[in-house]
Amino acid sequence: MKGKVIMSKNKSLAFGLGLIAGVVGGIIAGVLYAPKPGEESRKQLKDAACEFYEKNSPAIHEAKKQALESVDLAKYKLERQFRKFSNMIKSNKLQKAKELEEAENDFEY
């Protein structure tokens, strides 16, 4: 059940970030392709970006927070898997060393 909750959060996060990116991209494209002088277009773009940020600041902060939490979780899981793998390799090396030592002891007698 826990995996499904995480998956739905990741899907919601991805959708939210995609939605924000689409809105921002649409605003930028609309301003850049509008038949206006460059200075006026840049001012309009800046104003639209500021307005968008002011309206969606809580959602942007929440999306950023969720993205950072997802990155931290993925990092933790990767580090844990790396430790398991490293321990497995060490265990195999110790097992081989033990077998070699036993073989040497058997050979000496």
Disulfide bonds with the S-S distance in Angstrom:
none
